[in-house]
Amino acid sequence: MTRVIIVRHGQSTYNIVRRIQGLLDESELTEKGRNDALKVGKALNHISFDAIYCSPLKRAKQTAKIIYDEIKANLDNTPALQESPKIKEIHLPLWEGMLATEVQEQFPEDHKIWKENPDKLRMLLQDGDKTVEYFPILALYEQAQQFWQEILPKHPNQTILVVAHSCINRCLIQTASHISPGYMQHIQQSNCCINILNFAGSNNSSFNEYKVQIESFNQTQHMGETLPSLRPNHRGLRLLLVRHGETEWNQQSKYQGQVNISLNENGKLQSSKVADFLKDISIDKVYSSSLLRAQETAEIILNHHQGVDIELNDGFKEIIHGVWEGKSKTEIEQEFPEELQRWYETPENYQMPLGESLQQVWQRTVEVYESIIKSALENQLKTVLIVAHGGTNQILLCHILGLSAENFWNFRQSNCCLNVIDYPKGLDSFPIVQAINITSYLTGNVLDETVTGAM
């Protein structure tokens, strides 16, 4: 496995006034940007990196140097910092240097396209006597693919760090995870956030043959934030999506499915840590899978939110594993080796013996989710908590990001992890994924060290 940790640069002088940066290299880190970069360095300084890459633009280089110095001070064998032009920020030649408000006023139609269908944004540029069409997002998406094609074969089974920018980071994550370029505005990158991707593939694999899993996305807790900041003018809904705490069957790597297993002591402790993490967050409504392990998790979280009711829903139950339920992964490997391989390689086409197909679970989970979101937005709720399962959460993340069932394994969902999804403009807005599989409040580590067991 190759682990790639991707960081966005710290707050810059252009960020603070909301000026479009793109390829302009005039802005520098603010004092906050430098302090946050140092916090990233402290969060990563126990990790032995095999390579460190950064964008050659000043704001990213400054961030990378601060992080690098902190890591090197702790680990003597840290490799040299390398610049890569393939992780430069997006080029927006007609907008760079302008305030965001000026772009909106002077290019209202293009600005709307940028916000709603960014892959369709077209700029007409002069190349001598010719007018040339330029599609910024499609060009950046291709640039991200070229970076992966160049870097991954160089670093089999290694750990690398990438320090770059908001849009290129999103395109790196999108290309790796097969999220289409049109979904760029559906995912967030906060200044100095941390993302972790895990790639599985052989030395001879082409980029498209690698299997990728998002271990975590847009972590900001190392900077003292509980949750990623709301976008300016947010007037909609924030959804907190949690997986239940650990059970004995998780610990034993047994497939649970819809067997009604309760939390073990560690699962109760994990749930208490989520409760403490969210204790100052106002929650309007809670929905839970009707299975005991999810209900118990929700009840513990609500210890700090008295008076909020839990609505149990069968639609959020875990996938039925049929004859696999109660068996460990080792037993299934012995009894159903070909079937288990099909489940991992082509989940969209496999149905476990006497179990549910992924399409069946997908339909019931998404139907319930969409009805909850519609109701919450119509009633102008601000924060809703859903406690469910690994499989159902993975389905919802795929659905929100426009992925099909074949991408089911793209997202890690550890026990008591937290995902954050915003609908910033109410009924008029599309969802924005703010965070995926956050577990740092369980262990104090940006790396996910909680993984145990089967579903």
C-alpha positions in Angstrom: 0.0 0.0 0.0 1.2 3.5 -0.8 -0.1 6.1 1.6 -0.4 9.7 0.4 -1.0 12.6 2.8 -2.2 15.7 1.0 -2.2 19.1 2.8 -3.5 22.5 1.6 -1.4 25.6 2.2 -2.0 27.9 5.1 -4.1 31.0 5.0 -2.6 33.6 2.6 -2.9 37.3 2.2 -5.1 36.7 -0.8 -7.3 34.2 1.1 -8.0 36.7 3.8 -9.5 39.3 1.4 -11.1 36.6 -0.9 -8.9 37.5 -3.9 -8.5 34.9 -6.7 -5.0 33.5 -6.6 -4.7 30.8 -9.3 -1.2 30.8 -10.7 -0.4 34.2 -9.4 2.5 34.1 -7.0 2.1 37.3 -5.2 0.4 36.2 -1.9 2.2 35.0 1.2 1.2 33.2 4.3 -0.4 35.3 7.0 0.6 34.9 10.7 -2.3 32.5 11.1 -1.2 30.6 8.0 2.3 30.2 9.4 1.0 29.1 12.8 -1.4 26.6 11.3 1.4 25.2 9.1 3.4 24.6 12.3 0.4 22.7 13.8 0.3 20.5 10.7 4.0 19.8 11.1 3.5 18.8 14.8 0.6 16.6 13.7 2.8 14.8 11.2 6.2 14.8 12.8 6.0 11.2 14.0 5.4 9.9 10.4 8.5 8.7 8.5 8.0 10.0 4.9 9.8 8.5 1.9 9.2 11.6 -0.3 7.8 15.1 0.2 6.4 17.1 -2.7 5.2 20.7 -2.9 3.8 23.2 -5.4 6.4 25.7 -6.5 4.0 28.6 -5.7 5.1 30.7 -2.8 2.2 30.1 -0.4 2.6 26.3 -0.8 6.4 26.4 -0.5 6.2 28.5 2.6 3.7 26.0 4.2 5.8 23.0 3.1 9.0 24.4 4.5 7.4 25.0 7.9 6.0 21.5 8.0 9.3 20.0 6.7 11.4 21.7 9.3 9.1 20.4 12.1 9.2 16.8 10.7 13.0 16.9 10.2 13.6 18.2 13.7 11.9 15.0 15.0 13.1 12.5 12.3 16.7 12.9 11.0 16.2 10.7 7.9 13.5 13.0 6.4 14.0 13.2 2.6 14.6 16.5 0.8 11.7 18.7 -0.2 10.9 18.5 -3.9 8.9 20.9 -6.0 6.5 19.6 -8.7 4.9 21.9 -11.3 2.1 19.3 -11.7 0.7 20.3 -8.3 0.4 24.0 -9.1 -3.0 25.6 -8.5 -5.7 26.0 -11.2 -5.1 28.7 -13.9 -8.0 31.2 -14.1 -6.3 33.7 -16.4 -9.3 36.1 -16.7 -10.0 36.2 -13.0 -6.6 36.0 -11.2 -6.0 39.0 -9.0 -9.7 40.0 -8.8 -11.8 39.9 -5.7 -14.4 37.1 -5.6 -17.1 39.8 -5.5 -15.7 41.5 -8.6 -15.7 38.2 -10.5 -19.4 37.7 -9.5 -20.3 41.2 -10.7 -18.3 41.3 -13.9 -18.8 37.6 -15.0 -22.2 36.6 -13.5 -22.9 33.8 -15.9 -19.5 32.3 -15.8 -19.4 32.6 -12.0 -22.7 30.7 -11.8 -21.2 28.0 -14.0 -18.1 27.9 -11.8 -20.2 27.4 -8.7 -22.7 24.9 -10.2 -21.0 23.1 -13.1 -17.3 23.9 -12.8 -16.2 21.4 -15.5 -18.2 23.4 -18.0 -16.5 26.8 -17.3 -14.9 28.0 -20.5 -12.6 30.9 -21.0 -11.8 32.4 -24.4 -8.1 33.3 -24.7 -6.1 35.0 -27.4 -3.2 33.1 -28.8 -1.8 35.5 -31.4 -4.5 36.0 -34.0 -6.5 33.0 -32.8 -9.1 32.7 -30.1 -8.6 29.5 -28.0 -11.1 27.7 -25.8 -9.8 26.9 -22.4 -11.5 24.8 -19.8 -9.7 25.4 -16.4 -11.1 22.4 -14.5 -10.7 19.9 -17.2 -7.1 21.0 -17.7 -6.4 20.7 -13.9 -8.1 17.3 -13.8 -5.7 16.1 -16.5 -2.8 17.7 -14.6 -3.7 15.8 -11.5 -3.9 12.5 -13.4 -0.4 13.2 -14.8 0.9 13.8 -11.3 -0.4 10.4 -10.1 0.9 8.6 -13.3 4.4 10.1 -12.5 4.5 9.7 -8.8 2.8 6.4 -7.9 5.2 4.0 -9.7 8.1 5.7 -8.0 6.8 5.0 -4.5 5.4 1.5 -4.1 4.5 0.7 -0.5 5.9 4.1 0.7 4.5 7.1 2.5 4.6 10.5 0.7 3.5 14.0 1.6 2.0 16.5 -0.9 1.6 20.2 0.0 -0.5 22.1 -2.6 -3.7 24.1 -3.1 -7.4 23.9 -2.8 -8.5 23.1 -6.4 -5.5 20.8 -7.3 -6.0 18.9 -4.1 -9.6 18.3 -4.9 -8.7 17.2 -8.4 -6.0 14.8 -7.0 -8.7 13.3 -4.7 -11.3 13.2 -7.5 -9.0 11.6 -10.1 -7.8 9.0 -7.6 -11.4 8.2 -6.4 -13.1 8.4 -9.9 -15.2 11.4 -8.8 -16.1 13.3 -12.0 -14.7 16.8 -12.5 -18.1 18.3 -12.3 -18.2 17.5 -8.5 -15.3 19.7 -7.6 -17.5 22.2 -5.7 -19.0 19.3 -3.8 -15.9 18.7 -1.7 -14.1 21.2 0.6 -10.4 21.9 1.3 -9.8 24.1 4.3 -6.5 25.9 4.7 -3.9 23.5 6.3 -6.3 20.6 6.2 -5.0 17.0 6.0 -6.3 14.3 3.6 -5.1 10.7 3.6 -5.4 8.4 0.6 -4.3 4.7 0.4 -3.4 3.2 -3.0 -3.2 -0.5 -3.6 -1.5 -1.7 -6.7 1.6 -3.4 -8.1 4.8 -1.8 -9.4 3.6 -2.4 -12.9 0.1 -1.0 -12.4 -1.1 1.9 -14.5 -2.8 4.8 -12.6 -6.3 3.5 -13.5 -5.5 0.0 -12.1 -4.8 1.3 -8.6 -7.5 0.7 -6.0 -7.8 3.8 -3.7 -9.4 4.3 -0.3 -10.0 7.7 1.3 -8.8 7.1 4.8 -9.8 10.6 5.8 -10.7 13.9 4.1 -10.3 17.6 5.2 -9.1 17.0 8.7 -8.9 20.3 10.7 -8.9 19.1 14.3 -5.1 19.5 14.6 -5.7 23.3 14.3 -8.1 23.3 17.3 -11.3 23.2 15.2 -14.1 20.8 16.2 -15.7 20.8 12.7 -14.7 22.4 9.5 -15.9 26.1 9.3 -19.2 26.8 7.7 -19.0 28.6 4.3 -19.7 32.3 4.2 -23.5 33.1 4.1 -24.3 29.5 5.2 -28.1 29.4 5.8 -28.8 25.7 5.3 -28.3 22.3 7.0 -25.2 20.5 8.4 -25.4 16.7 8.6 -23.3 14.7 11.0 -23.0 11.1 9.8 -21.5 8.7 12.4 -20.8 5.0 12.3 -21.7 3.0 15.4 -19.1 2.1 18.0 -17.1 -1.1 18.2 -18.8 -4.5 19.1 -17.2 -7.8 20.1 -17.9 -9.1 16.6 -16.0 -6.1 15.1 -13.2 -7.0 17.4 -13.3 -10.7 16.2 -13.7 -9.6 12.5 -17.1 -11.3 12.3 -19.7 -10.2 9.8 -22.7 -8.8 11.7 -25.1 -7.7 9.1 -28.5 -7.4 10.7 -27.6 -9.6 13.8 -28.5 -7.4 16.7 -25.1 -7.1 18.5 -24.6 -4.5 21.2 -21.5 -2.3 21.8 -18.6 -3.7 23.7 -16.8 -1.6 26.4 -14.5 -0.1 23.9 -17.5 0.8 21.7 -19.1 2.6 24.6 -15.9 4.4 25.3 -15.6 5.4 21.6 -19.2 6.7 21.7 -18.4 8.7 24.8 -15.5 10.3 23.0 -17.8 11.3 20.1 -20.2 12.7 22.6 -17.5 14.8 24.3 -16.3 15.9 20.8 -19.7 17.1 19.8 -20.9 18.4 23.2 -20.8 22.0 22.2 -22.5 21.4 18.8 -26.2 22.2 18.8 -28.1 19.2 17.4 -31.8 19.6 16.3 -32.7 16.0 15.3 -31.2 12.5 15.5 -31.9 9.5 13.3 -30.5 6.1 14.0 -30.5 2.6 12.4 -32.8 0.5 14.4 -30.1 -2.0 15.2 -28.9 -2.0 18.8 -25.3 -1.0 18.2 -26.3 2.1 16.3 -29.1 3.0 18.8 -26.7 2.7 21.8 -24.1 4.9 20.1 -26.8 7.6 19.4 -28.0 7.4 23.0 -24.5 7.9 24.4 -23.8 10.8 22.0 -27.0 12.5 23.3 -25.9 12.4 26.9 -24.8 16.0 26.2 -27.9 16.9 24.3 -30.8 16.3 26.6 -34.3 16.7 25.1 -33.3 15.7 21.6 -35.3 12.6 20.4 -33.9 9.6 18.5 -36.0 8.4 15.5 -35.1 4.8 14.7 -35.3 3.8 11.0 -35.0 0.4 9.4 -33.8 1.9 6.2 -30.4 2.6 7.8 -29.8 -1.0 8.8 -26.6 -2.7 7.7 -26.6 -4.9 4.6 -27.9 -8.4 5.2 -24.9 -10.8 4.9 -27.0 -13.9 4.8 -25.0 -17.1 5.6 -21.9 -15.0 6.2 -23.4 -13.5 9.4 -21.7 -14.7 12.5 -18.7 -16.0 10.5 -15.2 -14.4 10.8 -13.4 -13.1 7.7 -10.9 -16.0 8.1 -13.8 -18.5 8.0 -15.3 -16.9 5.0 -11.9 -16.9 3.2 -11.8 -20.6 3.8 -15.5 -21.5 2.9 -16.2 -18.8 0.2 -12.9 -17.7 -1.2 -14.2 -16.9 -4.7 -17.3 -15.1 -3.4 -15.3 -13.0 -0.9 -13.0 -11.9 -3.7 -16.0 -11.0 -5.9 -17.4 -9.0 -2.9 -14.2 -6.9 -2.7 -13.5 -6.6 -6.4 -17.0 -6.2 -7.9 -19.4 -5.3 -5.1 -21.9 -3.9 -7.5 -22.5 -7.3 -9.1 -22.3 -9.6 -6.0 -25.0 -10.8 -3.6 -24.1 -12.9 -0.6 -25.9 -16.2 -0.2 -29.3 -15.5 1.3 -28.2 -11.8 1.7 -29.0 -8.5 0.1 -27.5 -7.1 -3.0 -25.7 -3.8 -2.8 -28.4 -2.3 -5.1 -31.1 -3.3 -2.7 -29.4 -1.7 0.3 -28.5 1.3 -1.9 -32.2 1.9 -2.8 -33.6 1.7 0.8 -30.7 3.8 2.3 -30.8 6.6 -0.2 -34.6 6.8 -0.2 -34.6 7.3 3.6 -31.7 9.7 3.5 -33.3 11.9 0.8 -36.6 12.1 2.7 -34.7 13.1 5.9 -32.7 15.8 4.1 -35.9 17.1 2.4 -37.8 17.3 5.7 -34.9 18.9 7.6 -34.4 21.6 4.9 -38.2 22.3 4.7 -38.3 22.7 8.5 -35.1 24.8 8.5 -33.2 22.6 10.8 -29.6 23.5 11.3 -27.9 20.3 12.4 -29.0 16.7 12.0 -27.2 13.6 13.3 -27.5 10.2 11.6 -25.9 7.1 13.3 -25.7 4.1 10.9 -23.2 1.5 9.7 -20.1 1.1 7.6 -21.9 -0.2 4.5 -24.8 2.3 4.6 -22.4 5.2 5.2 -20.2 4.2 2.3 -23.3 4.1 0.1 -24.4 7.6 1.2 -20.9 9.0 0.5 -21.0 7.4 -3.0 -24.5 8.8 -3.6 -23.6 12.3 -2.5 -20.4 12.4 -4.7 -22.1 10.9 -7.8 -20.3 7.6 -7.6 -21.8 4.2 -8.5 -21.8 1.0 -6.5 -18.5 -0.2 -8.0 -16.8 2.6 -5.9 -18.3 1.2 -2.7 -14.8 0.5 -1.2 -13.5 4.0 -1.9 -14.3 5.2 1.6 -13.1 4.0 4.9 -15.7 4.1 7.7 -14.2 3.2 11.0 -16.1 2.6 14.3 -17.4 5.9 15.7 -15.9 7.9 12.8 -17.5 11.2 11.8 -18.5 12.5 8.4 -19.7 16.1 7.8 -22.0 17.1 4.9 -23.3 20.6 4.4 -26.3 22.0 2.4 -25.2 25.6 2.6 -28.1 27.2 0.7 -31.0 25.1 1.9 -33.3 23.6 -0.7 -31.4 25.5 -3.4 -28.0 23.9 -2.8 -26.2 20.7 -3.6 -24.4 18.9 -0.8 -20.8 19.7 0.1 -18.7 17.0 1.8 -16.7 18.8 4.5 -15.1 15.8 6.2 -14.9 12.0 5.8 -13.9 9.4 8.4 -12.6 11.7 11.1 -11.3 9.6 14.1 -8.6 11.9 15.6 -10.8 12.5 18.7 -10.6 8.8 19.5 -6.8 8.4 19.4 -5.3 11.9 19.2 -3.6 10.9 15.9 -4.3 12.1 12.3 -3.8 8.6 11.1 -6.8 6.2 11.5 -5.7 3.7 14.1 -9.2 2.4 15.0 -9.8 -0.1 12.2 -11.2 -3.4 13.3 -13.4 -6.1 12.0 -16.0 -6.7 9.3 -19.3 -5.0 8.8 
